[in-house]
Amino acid sequence: MRIVMVAESFLPQINGVANTVRHVADRLLARDHELLIIAAGPGPDSYHGVRVIRARSFGIPGYKEFPVGLPDPGIERAMADFKPELVHLASPFILGAYGLRAARRLGLPTVAIFQTDIAGFARQYPWFAKTDRAVWAWLRRTHSRVDRTLAPSSAAMQQLVEAGVPRVQHWGRGVNLDLFDPSHRDEQWRQEISPDGKPIVGYVGRLAAEKKVRRLAELTDLGCHVVIVGDGPDRHSLEHNLPEATFLGMRRGAELASIFAGLDVFVHTGEHETFCQTIQEAQASGVATVGPAAGGPLDLIHPGENGLLFEPGQAGSLRDAVSFLLDNPDARASMAAHGLRRVQTRTWPAVVDDLVDRHYAEVMAAHTAGRPANPRAARVRRAA
């Protein structure tokens, strides 16, 4: 199969969209499909032998490391020359909307991946706070014109359906079980972080307003060491407001896997996650997890079984959840073990095979037959 992937973000950016595109591309290549990648922002012009067309872009305040791609007539010409059978739109916004327009003009079937709650993020920044309705209107228009939209969680599906987006189905995310594994626990690292033997609570992710990392201040009197991995525009203010926390900056690969496995509890504080991959990576690392009772974490954390949920709008709720896990090591170990078992089938190859063999295949068959790819309204349910 010949597939064009239009990505709002791709390497060298490190984020959920770019990582998902990379994993999908890797599996498609392993299955001998032919690819053309069109991506926003500067970067390499090839990936494992696949041509990468770089669209012109601009940065936005607070998110300058996430370039916004601009339309370019050369994109449609390149797509036409490649002669694809399907167009995959990764978190379409501006560049993706242009890619969709080109696909429709070329008569190609389309699959769009909803992955970023752009409107929710916008509300966290004063200069964008009043744009959320316009953003949702644009996203609804874009996703309503594709053959199928895939959402990573039941909450994201519900959000799209309530916004009036048709043809929504569920497609989850994989986790690299070769990388994230309890065996990577490093006792020497734990000794360096916590020489007094206190438990270690960690956060991994972007340090920005929408991630609500400031809530980790609730943990200051729990007798634990807080470790924060990641970078972003809020890092300086967070270092000021969380002086007892250890900030490790960006970490990747084996080093990140070792940090995950070395934690006693993993916490994610963001309320606008359509999935929350770091929770899944913590579970694969054999760590009990705490996340907000909102968005993607609702599918990933089953309270009392593999972690705990806290109420985003309730002060002290995060503290109570972490305190319970720290005070009950047997319950913490049991939840960690359950979380590890639950992710064992969620490998990237399995997840991408489902994308190709079910979603791509159904959309292409429907397109060939001249009928809607998913005529029934989406039934929103909690993902397994």
N, C-alpha and C positions, 0 to 999 in steps of 0.2 A: 504494500500500500504506500502511496505517496502522500505525505501529510505536511501541511504548513502549520507551524506553531507561531502564533503572534503573541508575544509576551510583554506585558507592561514592565516586567523586571526580569533580568537575567544576569548571569555572571558578568562582571566581578561583584555585583551586589550580593549581599548575604541576607536573605529574608525568606519568608515562607513561600512567596510566589516563585522566586528564583530557584529555590531548592526543589520545589515540586516540579518545575519545568525540567530541571536537570535530571531528576529521577525518572520522569516520564520519557525524556529523550534517551536516556541510557537503556531503558527496557525496550523501547521501540527499535533502537539500533540492534540490540541483542536478538530481536525477532526478525531482523533483516528488512525492516521498513525503511523507506527513503524519506529524509527530512529536509526541510528548509526552515530555519528559525529567523524570525523577524523580531527584533528586540529594541527597547528604548535605551538610549544613553550610550556612552562610549564603552568599548571593551573589545575583546578578541573578535576577529571576523570569521573564526571557525571554532567548532567544538567537536572533537573526535572525528574530524573529517567532514563535518556538516557545515555548510555555509551559514554564516550568521550575518544578516543584513542589519546594520545599525541605523535606526531612525534618529533624526535630529530631536533634541530634547531640551528641556529647561528644568531648573530646580525650583522648589517652592519653599517658603520659610518654614523651618522646623523639620523639613524633610528633604534637604538638599542632596542627601545621598540616595534618594529615590527619584531618578530623573523621570520626567513626564514626557512621553514620546509625542512627536508631532506628525500629522499626516504628510505624506510624500507621494506624489504620483508614481515615483519609481517603484514603490511597494507593490502596487497593482500589476505593473509590468513584470516585476520579478515573479509574482505569484502565477501570472498567466504563462510565463516562460517555463516555470517548473512543472506545470500541468498536474496539480495535486488532485487527489480524490476526495479530500476532506480538509477543512480548516479548523484547527484547535485554537481557541481564544483563551489565553491564560489571564484571568482577572481583568477582563476588558474594561477600559475607561476611555481614554482618548485614542491612543494608538490602536487598541483593540476594536473600538467603534469604527475606525477607518478600515481596519482589516476585515471587519464584518461587511462593510459596504462593498469592498472589493470582492469578497466572496460571493455576495448576492449578485453583483454585476456579472461575475463569471459563472454563475449558476452552480455553486459548490455547496454541499451540506456543511453545517457548522455545529460545533459543540463548544459551549462556553463554560468556563470554570469560575464560579463565584467564590472568591477567597478572601476578599478584604472588605471590611465594613467601613468604606471610605466616609460615609455620612457620619457614622459614630465617631470616627477619628476627628472629623472636621469640627464637631461640637466641642472638642476639648481645647480648641485654639481660638482666642478672641477674634482674630482676623478672618476666621472661616466659619465661626459658629452659626451665622445666619444663612449659610449656603447649603445646609443639610437637605432641605426640601428640594432644592434645585439639583443636588447631586443624586438624590433618589429618583427624581424624575428622569434624569439622564440615564441612570442605570436601568430603570424600568424600560425605557425606550429601547436601549441596547439589547437587554436580555429578552425582551418580547419578540425580537426579530430573529433570534437564533433558533435552530431546530431543536436544541435541547440545552438546558442549563443544569449544571451539576453543582450541588451544594454539599459541603463537607460534614454537615451536622443537621440534626432535626431542628435546632433553633434557627439555623441559617435558612433551611427550607421554609419554615414557618414565616420568617421575615420576608422572604421573596414572594411567597404565595399571598400574604396579606397585602403586599405592595402591588399586587396585580400581575406578577410575572407568571406566564404560562409555561407548561412543559418543563417543570422542575423535577429532578430526581436526585437521589442521594448517591454520592461517590466520596468515600472516605480518604484517608491518607495513610501511607505506609510508614514504617519505621525501620531503620537500619539495625537489624538485630545482630549483625556481625560487629557493629561498632558499639552500640549501647547494650551493655551486659554487666551484671553484678560482679563478674570476675575482674573488672577493671578497678575495683576499689583499692585504693592506695593508702595504707595505714601511715606511711611516712608523711603524705600530704595532709592527712587528718591531724597528725601530731603537730605539724607546722601551723595549721589554721587554728587548732584548738589544743594548745599545750596543756591546758588544765583539764582536758577530757570532757568538756561540756559538749552536748549534742550540737550538730551543725545543721542549720536551716538555710536553704539556698533558693535564689531566684535566678533564672536565666532568661534573658530577653532584652529587647530594646529599652533604653532608659529615656522614656518620653511620657508626656502628660497622659496619653490615653492608656498607658500601662498601669497607672495608679501605684507606682512602686513606693510612694511615700507612706502607704499603709503599713509597710514593714516596720514603721516606728512603733506600732502596737506591740511588737515582740521584744522591746528593749529590756523588760523586767522578767523575762521568762527563763533566764539562766541558760541561754543558748548563744552560739556564735552565728551571726548572719553573714552569708556570703552572697555577693551580687556579681553576676557574670553578664557582661554586655556593655554597650556604649550607646550614646545618643545625646540629644541636646539638653537633657535634664541631669546629666551626670554631675556637673559641678554643684548644683543646688542640692542634689541628693547626698553627695559627700558631706555637705554642710549640715543637712538635717538628720543624717544617719552617721554620726561620727564614730560609732562603735562597730559599724559594719565593715567588712573587708571587700573592697572593690577590686575585681580581678581583670576588668576590661574584657575585650573580645577574646574568646577561646574557641578553637575549632578542633575537629578530628579527635584523635586519641586523647589529647589533653582534656577536651571537653567531656568526653566519655568518662574519663577518670574522675573528674569533678562531680558529675552526676552520680556515679556509683559511690562516691565518698560522702554523700549527704545522708543525714538521718531523716529529714523531711524536705520535700520540695514544695515551694509555694509559687503560684502564679496569681498576680493581683489584678490583671487586666479584665475589664468588663465587656470588651467589644471584640472578643475573639470568635471568629467563625469556626475555628477548630481548636487550636492551641496545641501545636505539635510538641512543645517542650514538656507538657504533661505526659504525653505518650512516651517520649524519650526517657523521662524520669521513671515511669513504670517499667520500661524495658530494662532499666538499670537496677531494678529491685528496690525502689524507694517509694515510701508512702507519699501520697500527693494531697495537696490542699488547693482548691481553686474556687472561683466565684460561682455562685448558683445563677449563672447567666451564660448564654452563648454556647460555644462548643464544649466547654468543660462539663456541661450537663450530660453529654453522651459518654464522656470518658471516665468520669468519677461516679461510682455508685456508692453513696454514703454508707460508711460502716463496713463496706466490703473491700474496696481497694483505695479508699481515701475518704476525705471529708470535703464538704462544700461550705462556704461561708456566704452570708448575705451581703452583697455589695453596699447597700445603703444603710447597713446597721453597724454603728461604731462598736468595736470590741468583738465582732463576730469572727473576724480573722484570728484574733488573739485566742479566743476560746477554742477554735478548731486546732490550732497549732499546740496550744497548751495541753489539750487532751492527748494528742499523739506523743508529746514529750513525756507526759506523766504516766503513759501506759505503753511501755515498750513491747509487751506481748501483742497488744492490739495493733501497734505500729508494724510489727514484723508480719502479722497475719495479713494486713492490708497490702503490704509491699509484695508478699507472695501472691496474693490474688491478682494484683495489678500486673505482675510479671506473666502470669498464666494467660491473662486476657489478651495480651498483645502478641502472643506467639504466632498467630496466623496472619498478622497484619504486616507482612513483608511488602516492600515496594514491588517486587516482581508480581506478587499475587494481586495487589491493588491495581497495577497498570494493566495486567492481563484482563481484569474485569472491565477496565475502561475500554480496551480494544475489542474484546470478544463480545461484550454486551452493548455498551453505549455506542461506540463507533459503529458496530455492525448494525444495530437497530436503526440508527439515524441514516446510515447509507442505504439500507434496504427501503426505508420509508421514502427517502428522497428519490430513489429509483422508481418506486411505485407511484410517486406523486401524491403522497398522503402525509399528514402530520406525523412527526416522529413519536409523539406521545399524546394521543388525542384525549386521554382522560386526565382530569385534574390530579395534581400530585396529592398523595395521601401522606400527610406528615406524621411520622412516628419516631419514637426514640430509637436511635441506631443501636445495633447490638454491640 
